[in-house]
């Protein structure tokens, strides 16, 4: 099983900088307009493996003009026969000056094992108990996938550090768990940014009818009490 778990001299310098800028901007238009790309449907989607992927759609405009037909779509997912995993789909368009704009959709392709797999969003009412009790106050993506003989979770902390604090993916807490009769048991976890792991995972259950997961993740002397709500 996989474990995945940086003053004359000033005038001269200014002159050199100005010359460089003039050279770099040579041939560009006076005002640059960027494409604005809008995605239909959800940014985070769940999809069944083996079922041809149907994109919910997108549109793009630039300076009031519809340029949807100029959008380039790229992904590593086999859209005619999607296989289990998490994939990004990038929609991009380039303006007359060569500047690109893009939007990204994320798709969790789930196997046939059961319905626990997929993208979830943290309930904003989830909270962290530390020196004070603080609500998440936002909804952040977490995905769960079956991985050979157990489940993989992208972040047992529900996006607290990765998204809410803005520290990035190295401060998420991915890992593995087992589930029997909808009761979840932690196998392991790892926070790369700090080189440590969860202390425990308690009160951890899956409700297949509601499509929710609840757990209390103990980490660094704090409790991260979360409800994760599965995307439809």
Backbone torsions as a table, in degrees:
resi	resn	phi	psi	omega
1	UNK	NA	140.0	-175.1
2	UNK	-72.0	147.4	174.8
3	UNK	-129.8	114.9	-170.5
4	UNK	-101.6	-33.6	-179.3
5	UNK	-35.6	NA	NA
6	UNK	NA	NA	NA
7	UNK	NA	-63.6	173.1
8	UNK	-57.0	-46.8	-179.9
9	UNK	-58.8	-37.9	-179.1
10	UNK	-66.6	-40.8	179.3
11	UNK	-63.9	-42.4	178.7
12	UNK	-61.7	-42.3	-179.7
13	UNK	-64.7	-41.1	178.7
14	UNK	-62.2	-39.8	178.4
15	UNK	-63.4	-42.2	179.0
16	UNK	-63.6	-41.1	179.8
17	UNK	-63.1	-43.4	-179.2
18	UNK	-63.5	-42.4	179.3
19	UNK	-61.8	-42.1	179.9
20	UNK	-62.7	-43.2	179.7
21	UNK	-62.3	-42.5	179.9
22	UNK	-59.6	-40.3	-178.8
23	UNK	-68.2	-42.2	-177.3
24	UNK	-66.5	-29.6	-175.9
25	UNK	-97.9	5.3	-178.7
26	UNK	-60.8	130.1	177.1
27	UNK	88.6	-4.7	179.3
28	UNK	-86.2	154.1	176.5
29	UNK	-72.2	161.5	-177.6
30	UNK	-64.2	-37.8	179.7
31	UNK	-126.2	132.0	179.4
32	UNK	-104.6	125.4	175.6
33	UNK	-104.7	132.3	179.5
34	UNK	-99.3	150.8	174.8
35	UNK	-68.0	144.9	173.9
36	UNK	-114.4	115.0	-175.6
37	UNK	-107.0	128.4	-178.8
38	UNK	-116.7	128.5	179.0
39	UNK	-94.6	134.2	170.5
40	UNK	-82.4	155.3	178.5
41	UNK	73.0	-161.5	-174.6
42	UNK	-86.9	149.6	173.8
43	UNK	-73.5	-35.1	177.9
44	UNK	-113.5	117.4	-174.0
45	UNK	-122.3	154.2	169.8
46	UNK	-110.3	144.6	-178.3
47	UNK	-145.5	147.8	-179.9
48	UNK	-83.9	130.4	178.4
49	UNK	-58.8	142.2	177.5
50	UNK	83.1	-8.8	178.4
51	UNK	-98.7	121.8	-178.2
52	UNK	-49.1	131.0	-176.9
53	UNK	-75.3	132.3	177.0
54	UNK	-113.4	112.3	-179.1
55	UNK	-69.0	131.5	178.9
56	UNK	-63.7	-17.1	176.6
57	UNK	111.6	169.1	-178.5
58	UNK	-161.6	165.1	175.8
59	UNK	-146.3	159.3	179.6
60	UNK	-147.1	145.4	175.0
61	UNK	-143.1	156.9	178.1
62	UNK	-146.3	122.9	-178.3
63	UNK	53.4	41.8	177.6
64	UNK	80.2	1.3	-178.4
65	UNK	-105.3	135.9	177.7
66	UNK	-73.3	119.7	179.9
67	UNK	-124.2	28.7	-178.5
68	UNK	-54.7	-35.8	-178.4
69	UNK	-70.4	-8.4	178.5
70	UNK	-96.4	-2.4	-178.1
71	UNK	-74.2	133.9	176.1
72	UNK	-103.7	127.2	-178.7
73	UNK	-106.2	128.7	179.8
74	UNK	-135.0	140.3	177.7
75	UNK	-162.0	155.5	175.2
76	UNK	-90.0	-5.2	-179.7
77	UNK	-73.8	136.4	171.6
78	UNK	-77.0	100.0	-171.7
79	UNK	-70.7	-21.6	178.0
80	UNK	-83.4	-23.8	179.1
81	UNK	-147.1	72.2	-175.7
82	UNK	-63.6	136.1	177.8
83	UNK	-107.5	153.6	-176.9
84	UNK	-52.2	136.9	-179.2
85	UNK	151.0	179.2	177.6
86	UNK	-113.8	127.3	-174.6
87	UNK	-126.2	150.7	172.0
88	UNK	-107.7	146.1	173.6
89	UNK	-121.0	121.1	-177.3
90	UNK	-106.9	131.0	179.1
91	UNK	-113.5	117.5	-174.7
92	UNK	-134.1	155.3	177.3
93	UNK	-147.3	144.5	-176.8
94	UNK	-113.7	136.5	179.2
95	UNK	-87.5	-178.1	-174.8
96	UNK	-64.2	-22.1	179.3
97	UNK	-93.6	5.3	177.4
98	UNK	85.3	10.9	178.7
99	UNK	-90.2	133.8	-175.9
100	UNK	-100.6	147.4	171.1
101	UNK	-128.4	149.2	-177.1
102	UNK	-149.7	164.7	172.9
103	UNK	-138.0	152.9	-176.5
104	UNK	-130.9	137.8	173.2
105	UNK	-113.9	147.6	179.9
106	UNK	-119.5	132.2	-176.2
107	UNK	-123.9	124.9	173.7
108	UNK	-97.6	111.0	178.6
109	UNK	-91.0	118.5	-172.7
110	UNK	-100.3	146.7	177.1
111	UNK	-81.7	-171.9	-179.7
112	UNK	-93.8	7.9	-174.0
113	UNK	-58.7	-55.7	173.3
114	UNK	-169.8	-172.8	-172.3
115	UNK	-90.7	6.6	-178.4
116	UNK	-76.3	-20.5	-179.4
117	UNK	-70.8	157.3	172.7
118	UNK	130.3	-179.2	175.5
119	UNK	-83.5	135.6	173.6
120	UNK	-122.1	157.7	173.7
121	UNK	-120.6	136.1	179.2
122	UNK	-65.5	129.6	173.7
123	UNK	-63.5	125.2	-179.1
124	UNK	-56.7	-21.8	179.6
125	UNK	-79.6	-6.9	172.7
126	UNK	-58.3	157.7	-173.8
127	UNK	-149.4	159.2	174.9
128	UNK	-111.4	131.4	176.2
129	UNK	-102.8	113.8	176.5
130	UNK	-136.5	-125.5	174.1
131	UNK	-66.9	-21.4	173.4
132	UNK	-147.3	165.2	176.6
133	UNK	-94.4	122.2	-175.0
134	UNK	-127.5	129.0	179.6
135	UNK	-75.5	151.0	174.8
136	UNK	-59.6	-44.7	174.9
137	UNK	70.0	6.3	178.5
138	UNK	-155.3	166.7	-177.6
139	UNK	-112.5	119.1	-172.5
140	UNK	-122.9	145.1	-174.5
141	UNK	-78.1	137.6	172.6
142	UNK	-136.6	134.9	176.5
143	UNK	-118.5	152.5	179.7
144	UNK	-129.3	133.1	179.2
145	UNK	-135.3	147.3	171.6
146	UNK	-73.7	133.0	-176.4
147	UNK	-132.9	86.3	177.0
148	UNK	70.7	-67.7	-178.0
149	UNK	-140.2	13.4	177.4
150	UNK	-160.0	-173.4	-179.5
151	UNK	-105.9	145.3	173.0
152	UNK	-106.5	133.5	176.1
153	UNK	-116.6	133.3	-176.7
154	UNK	-74.4	-21.1	-180.0
155	UNK	-168.3	103.8	177.2
156	UNK	-67.7	-13.1	179.2
157	UNK	-95.0	5.9	172.0
158	UNK	63.8	27.6	177.5
159	UNK	84.5	8.8	-175.9
160	UNK	-57.0	-51.5	-179.0
161	UNK	-88.1	-40.0	-177.4
162	UNK	-63.2	-47.1	-175.3
163	UNK	-106.4	-51.9	-175.4
164	UNK	-63.4	-47.1	178.7
165	UNK	-83.1	-18.4	178.4
166	UNK	76.2	24.5	-177.8
167	UNK	-80.1	-19.7	179.9
168	UNK	98.6	175.2	-170.8
169	UNK	-63.3	-27.3	179.1
170	UNK	-64.0	-14.4	-179.7
171	UNK	-109.2	16.8	167.1
172	UNK	-82.9	170.3	-179.9
173	UNK	-124.5	76.1	178.4
174	UNK	-74.9	162.7	177.9
175	UNK	170.7	-164.6	-173.1
176	UNK	-125.4	150.0	175.5
177	UNK	-144.8	158.1	174.7
178	UNK	-105.3	156.5	177.3
179	UNK	-142.4	124.5	176.5
180	UNK	-129.3	125.5	-178.8
181	UNK	52.4	40.2	176.5
182	UNK	69.1	11.8	174.4
183	UNK	-101.4	129.0	-174.0
184	UNK	-99.7	133.5	178.5
185	UNK	-124.9	126.5	179.8
186	UNK	-66.6	133.9	172.3
187	UNK	-98.5	-57.7	175.0
188	UNK	-160.5	170.0	179.2
189	UNK	-158.7	165.9	-179.8
190	UNK	-159.0	130.2	174.9
191	UNK	-106.7	101.2	-173.1
192	UNK	-60.3	-38.5	-176.3
193	UNK	-62.0	-31.1	179.6
194	UNK	-114.2	-4.3	176.2
195	UNK	66.4	32.5	178.4
196	UNK	-137.2	-166.5	-175.4
197	UNK	-146.5	175.7	175.8
198	UNK	-62.4	150.9	172.9
199	UNK	-83.1	-35.4	-177.7
200	UNK	-169.1	164.5	174.1
201	UNK	-135.6	113.4	-175.6
202	UNK	-125.2	168.4	-179.4
203	UNK	49.0	44.5	-172.2
204	UNK	-104.5	113.0	-176.9
205	UNK	-142.3	156.6	176.4
206	UNK	-117.1	131.4	177.2
207	UNK	-110.3	99.3	-176.3
208	UNK	-64.8	-31.4	-179.9
209	UNK	-70.3	-42.5	-179.9
210	UNK	-83.0	-18.4	-176.1
211	UNK	68.1	41.4	-178.6
212	UNK	-128.8	152.5	171.7
213	UNK	-123.2	137.4	176.2
214	UNK	-125.9	137.7	170.8
215	UNK	-158.7	161.6	176.5
216	UNK	-116.1	107.2	-178.9
217	UNK	-95.4	117.4	178.0
218	UNK	-88.2	123.8	-177.9
219	UNK	-152.0	128.2	175.5
220	UNK	52.3	40.1	178.2
221	UNK	78.2	11.4	179.6
222	UNK	-123.6	161.1	177.6
223	UNK	-117.0	125.5	178.1
224	UNK	-107.4	97.0	-174.7
225	UNK	-92.7	113.1	-169.2
226	UNK	-128.4	148.0	163.8
227	UNK	-120.3	126.2	178.8
228	UNK	-106.3	130.8	-176.7
229	UNK	-111.1	122.2	-175.0
230	UNK	-70.6	135.6	173.7
231	UNK	-68.8	144.8	-179.9
232	UNK	-80.4	NA	NA
